[in-house]
Amino acid sequence: MTAKQTLLAMRRILLAEDDESMRGFLERALLRAGYEVVSFNNGIEAFERLKEEPFSLLLTDIVMPQMDGIELARRASELDPELKIMFITGFAAVTLNNASEAPNDARVLSKPFHLKDLVDEVERLLDA
């Protein structure tokens, strides 16, 4: 990867969210915050894209059909160990623990949340 590709990848977010309105809402907020966002409505298509090009962050819903967010994150971190991962979920009972297959340093943002909170969390995670 060239230095230019590395700089571009630092602001690139791969978004996987099966709810169309939520996906659009998140994508618009992140675009306004200056991020490049590529979004998909399922984990399978998101993973296929990740195999083709670099991203700095995977932002994924946990509960999705076909491939859930935890499986997507597990496969993505095997493919790119440097990829930052943030889960979004509307299920308060869903937690990530040591027994789950989710990457250890993944963050979780519970719905509902304010867009400012999302952008702040993304910035903190990418700056870490």
C-alpha positions in Angstrom: 0.0 0.0 0.0 1.4 3.4 -1.0 1.5 6.4 1.4 -1.4 8.0 -0.4 -3.5 4.8 -0.1 -2.7 4.7 3.6 -3.9 8.3 4.1 -7.1 7.7 2.2 -7.8 4.5 4.1 -7.6 6.4 7.4 -10.9 8.1 6.8 -12.8 5.1 5.1 -15.6 3.4 6.8 -17.3 0.2 5.8 -20.9 0.2 7.1 -23.0 -2.9 7.3 -26.6 -2.2 8.5 -29.7 -4.1 7.3 -32.2 -1.4 8.2 -32.3 0.9 5.1 -33.4 4.0 6.9 -30.8 3.6 9.7 -28.1 2.9 7.1 -29.0 6.1 5.3 -29.1 8.0 8.5 -25.6 6.8 9.6 -24.1 7.2 6.2 -25.2 10.8 5.9 -24.0 11.7 9.3 -20.5 10.2 8.7 -20.3 11.8 5.2 -21.0 15.2 6.8 -18.3 14.5 9.4 -15.8 14.1 6.5 -15.6 10.3 6.3 -15.8 8.3 3.1 -18.5 5.7 3.6 -19.2 2.5 1.7 -22.4 0.8 2.9 -24.1 -2.5 2.5 -27.3 -4.0 3.8 -25.7 -7.3 4.8 -22.5 -8.8 6.1 -21.7 -11.0 3.1 -21.5 -8.1 0.6 -19.6 -6.0 3.1 -17.0 -8.7 3.6 -16.6 -9.2 -0.1 -15.9 -5.5 -0.5 -13.4 -5.6 2.4 -11.5 -8.2 0.5 -11.1 -5.8 -2.4 -9.9 -2.6 -0.7 -8.7 -1.2 2.6 -10.9 0.5 5.2 -10.0 2.1 8.6 -13.2 1.1 10.4 -15.9 -1.5 10.1 -19.2 -0.2 11.6 -21.7 -3.0 11.7 -25.0 -3.9 13.2 -24.8 -7.0 15.3 -28.2 -8.6 14.3 -28.4 -9.0 10.5 -29.6 -11.8 8.2 -27.2 -14.0 6.2 -24.1 -13.0 8.2 -24.4 -11.3 11.5 -22.1 -8.5 12.6 -20.0 -10.6 15.0 -19.2 -13.1 12.2 -18.5 -10.3 9.8 -16.1 -8.7 12.4 -14.4 -12.0 13.1 -13.7 -12.6 9.4 -12.8 -9.0 8.8 -10.2 -8.9 11.6 -8.7 -12.1 10.3 -8.4 -10.5 6.9 -7.1 -7.1 8.3 -5.9 -7.3 11.9 -5.4 -3.5 11.9 -9.1 -2.8 11.1 -11.0 -1.0 13.9 -14.4 -2.4 14.6 -17.5 -0.8 16.1 -20.8 -2.6 16.6 -24.2 -0.8 16.7 -27.1 -2.6 18.2 -30.7 -2.1 19.2 -30.7 -5.1 21.5 -29.6 -4.0 25.0 -29.2 -7.6 26.0 -26.6 -8.2 23.3 -23.2 -7.9 24.9 -19.8 -8.8 23.8 -17.9 -11.0 26.3 -14.8 -13.1 26.3 -16.8 -16.1 25.1 -18.0 -14.4 22.0 -16.0 -14.6 18.8 -15.9 -10.8 18.4 -12.5 -9.1 18.3 -11.4 -8.1 21.8 -11.0 -4.4 21.1 -14.3 -3.9 19.4 -16.6 -1.1 20.6 -20.3 -1.2 21.0 -22.7 1.7 20.6 -26.3 0.9 21.7 -29.3 2.3 19.8 -30.8 4.8 20.1 -27.9 7.2 20.1 -27.3 10.8 18.9 -25.4 11.2 15.7 -22.9 13.4 17.6 -22.2 10.4 19.9 -21.6 8.2 16.9 -19.2 10.6 15.2 -17.4 11.2 18.6 -17.0 7.5 19.1 -15.7 6.9 15.6 -13.2 9.7 16.0 -12.0 8.3 19.3 -11.7 4.8 17.9 -9.8 5.9 14.8 -7.4 8.2 16.9 -6.6 5.3 19.3 
